[in-house]
């Protein structure tokens, strides 16, 4: 099981290896690197795919302290250093997009391209913050079983449509300490507005968004695609909620592979 020692933390990651251009896939809040398994399976061989567990998630070993997404962006850049990767395409879902945008601002010379899936550059409105506060408190006081049914409906869609996914992710949450889960949600709540700096990010970009996303409405994906100078037309996944890499992998894989071949493979060869 590979780990990278970065700033006194041990980050769990998976690396397919190979000579292809590097693609780093960063997961959303309360997920882990395994959420990208379908995408890695579709891309491996053609691309070197690296998925990882961010702070407070999965098998990564950290101090459990709160942080911000600038720190997570530095973690990602540290992972590139650990792996000896000079430049990579960054693919991020939700909070994985938050940290990928910040990595592109911190080290633009290291980012070949950006793919943002159901992500945003906006701060949360009061109603969303209140809801997330209740979720964090639910994890602390009652554990995953207290929040899983409603929260997994938000993240993955109705349980009657995605029974296996709901069960798998609830089981993952139940292996984590309650306080760790709650702190991860508190970190999410504190994300700051970044829209005013998107014009500084000139890397080729693709925005993919679930048309039925409730936590991060599709209008926020539209905003990203309009404000990022190098963005392709928005890819909207019909009927998909907040986590289409898990619930709608085929259209996500098609859009992702097409963009990477057009924008990253050619750049790496040239």
Secondary structure, DSSP 8 states (H G I E B T S, - for coil): --EEEETTEEEEEEE--SSS-EEEEE--TT--GGGGHHHHHHHBTTBEEEEE--TTSTT-B-------HHHHHHHHHHHHHHHT-S-EEEEEETHHHHHHHHHHHH-GGGEEEEEEES--SS---HHHHHHHHHHHHHHHHH-HHHHHHHHHHHHH--TTT-HHHHHHHHHHHHTS-HHHHHHHHHHHHT----GGGGGG--SEEEEEEETT-SSS-HHHHHHHHHHSTTB---EEETT--S-HHHHSHHHHHHHHHHHHIIIIIHHHH-
